Amino acid sequence: MTVAPSPTLPKRPRGRPRKTEGERDDGNRRQELLAAAAHLFRETGFSATSTRDIAAAVGMHSGSPFYHFKSKEALLFAVMEEGMHSAIARQALALQVADSSDPAPSLEVLTALDAQQRIRHLIRAHFETLLGPGNDFVPVMLYEHRSLSPRQRSVLAKLQLDYEAPWGPVLEALHASGHLNAPVKLARLLILGALNWSVQWFDPQKAASLDDLTDAAIALFLKES
C-alpha cells in the first residue's frame, strides 16, 4: 500500500499576530474619541460635556463610546494620560534636537550655553504642547484634574514628575551661571505656572506666534549674557 505524503502545514509566523482590519479600526476610533473628548472637555468643560456629545462629534451612536471606555471619567483620565505621554515624547525630541549627544545631561557637564539652548527648546516644546494645533489634552488636565480619582491623580503626578525632571539640571546651570536669579525650585514652579496660564489668553488668530511667545518668556525669566 502506498502511503500518501502528509500535507505540509504552513509555518506559523513569529511574533504577535497581525491586527485584523476591525481591530485596527477600533484603535483608530479610540483615538478619534480621545481627540474629540479632549476638544470638548477643553471648550465646554468636563461636567457640561456628555458622552452623547462626544459620540456625535465622531459620528457614533450615543452608547458606542462605552465600548472603548467604561465611563466618562475613564475617558477623561485617558485624555490626560495620552496628553502627558505625548508631552514627554515631544519634550524628549526637543532636547535631542538641542543636543543629540546627551539628551539628559547632569549639572556637572551642562554649560551655560547648553542651558540657554535647552531652556529655549523646553519652553518652545511646552508652548507646542499647550497651544499647538489639536493639542487639547494637557490643557484639560490643568483644569479638570479634580474630577479624577485619587489613584488616577497619582498616576498623572508620576508622569508630571517625569515631564518636569529635565528642567531641573537646566535651571540649576542657569542659576549657577547667573542667568537665573530666583531659587531653582520656585523658578520652575513660577515659569511653568506662567506658561500654563497662556491657555487662558493666547489667541492663534493674533499676531504672536509660538516662537514669539518663547522669545518673550526667555526675556522675562532670564538675564541677558
GINORRA-V61242 format. One record per residue. N is the residue number from 1. NEAR is the number of other ideal C-beta (glycine too) atoms within 8 Angstrom. Layout:
N;NEAR
N;NEAR
//
This chain:
1;2
2;3
3;4
4;4
5;4
6;4
7;4
8;4
9;4
10;4
11;4
12;4
13;6
14;3
15;3
16;3
17;4
18;5
19;7
20;6
21;6
22;6
23;8
24;9
25;8
26;9
27;9
28;8
29;11
30;9
31;8
32;9
33;15
34;13
35;10
36;11
37;13
38;14
39;10
40;12
41;15
42;9
43;5
44;8
45;7
46;10
47;5
48;5
49;12
50;6
51;11
52;7
53;10
54;16
55;13
56;9
57;9
58;10
59;4
60;10
61;5
62;8
63;8
64;9
65;12
66;9
67;5
68;10
69;10
70;4
71;7
72;11
73;9
74;9
75;16
76;15
77;13
78;10
79;15
80;17
81;11
82;11
83;15
84;15
85;9
86;11
87;14
88;11
89;8
90;11
91;14
92;9
93;9
94;12
95;14
96;9
97;7
98;10
99;11
100;5
101;3
102;6
103;8
104;7
105;10
106;6
107;9
108;4
109;7
110;13
111;7
112;11
113;6
114;12
115;15
116;12
117;10
118;14
119;13
120;11
121;12
122;14
123;13
124;12
125;13
126;12
127;14
128;11
129;14
130;14
131;12
132;9
133;3
134;5
135;13
136;10
137;15
138;12
139;11
140;16
141;13
142;9
143;6
144;13
145;10
146;4
147;8
148;13
149;7
150;6
151;6
152;10
153;10
154;8
155;10
156;15
157;8
158;8
159;12
160;9
161;8
162;8
163;10
164;10
165;8
166;11
167;10
168;10
169;12
170;13
171;14
172;11
173;14
174;14
175;14
176;8
177;8
178;7
179;11
180;12
181;5
182;8
183;6
184;11
185;6
186;8
187;13
188;12
189;8
190;9
191;11
192;11
193;8
194;10
195;12
196;9
197;8
198;12
199;10
200;5
201;6
202;10
203;5
204;5
205;3
206;5
207;4
208;7
209;6
210;10
211;7
212;9
213;13
214;12
215;8
216;9
217;12
218;11
219;7
220;7
221;8
222;11
223;7
224;3
225;5
//
